[in-house]
Amino acid sequence: MNKGNRYFFYIFLIIILTLLLSACANNVSYIKKGKFVKPNIWEKPVLKEKKLSAIQKKIYDELGPPSYILVYKEAVSGKEKPRKVEEWVYKEKDKFLWFVEGNLVKDIPVQVPGLRKSIFSRDNANQQR
C-alpha cells in the first residue's frame, strides 16, 4: 500500500469509527431491545431490570414498561457538561416521568434534537402559565 492509499484508508477508518460512536450517543444502557424511531425516541422498549436504578425499578414494577423512552441532553449554560436526561412516556396512562442519572426529577430543561432552543419538561411548563 503506497503512502496516498494508506492516508486515505486512515481517514476513512476515522470517519467510520466516528459515525459508529455517534450512533451510541442516544443509547440507554438498560434498554434490551426496542424500536429506534427517531434520533432520540425508543418505541416499546424492553428493559434490563438489573440496570435500572432503585426508583426506576419501583416505577417499572408499578406501571410496567413505558410506551416510549425519549433521550435528551440537559440544557446548560456556560461550561457545564450536560447530563443525559431520559423521559419515560406512558401513553395510555398519560404519564411523563423524567430521569437524570437514574434519579426521578420533577422538571429539567432539555435540548431538543434539531432545535437550538431549550424546552422544559411538562410539569415546569404548566407551572409557568
Buried (B, 14 or more C-beta within 10 A) or exposed (E): EEEEEEEEEEEEEEEEEEEEEEEEEBEBEBBEEBEBEEEBBBBEBEBEEEBBBEEBBEBBEEBEBBBBBBBBBBBEEEEEEEEBBBBBBBEEEEBBBBBBEBEBBEBBBBBBBEEEEBBBBEEBEEEEE
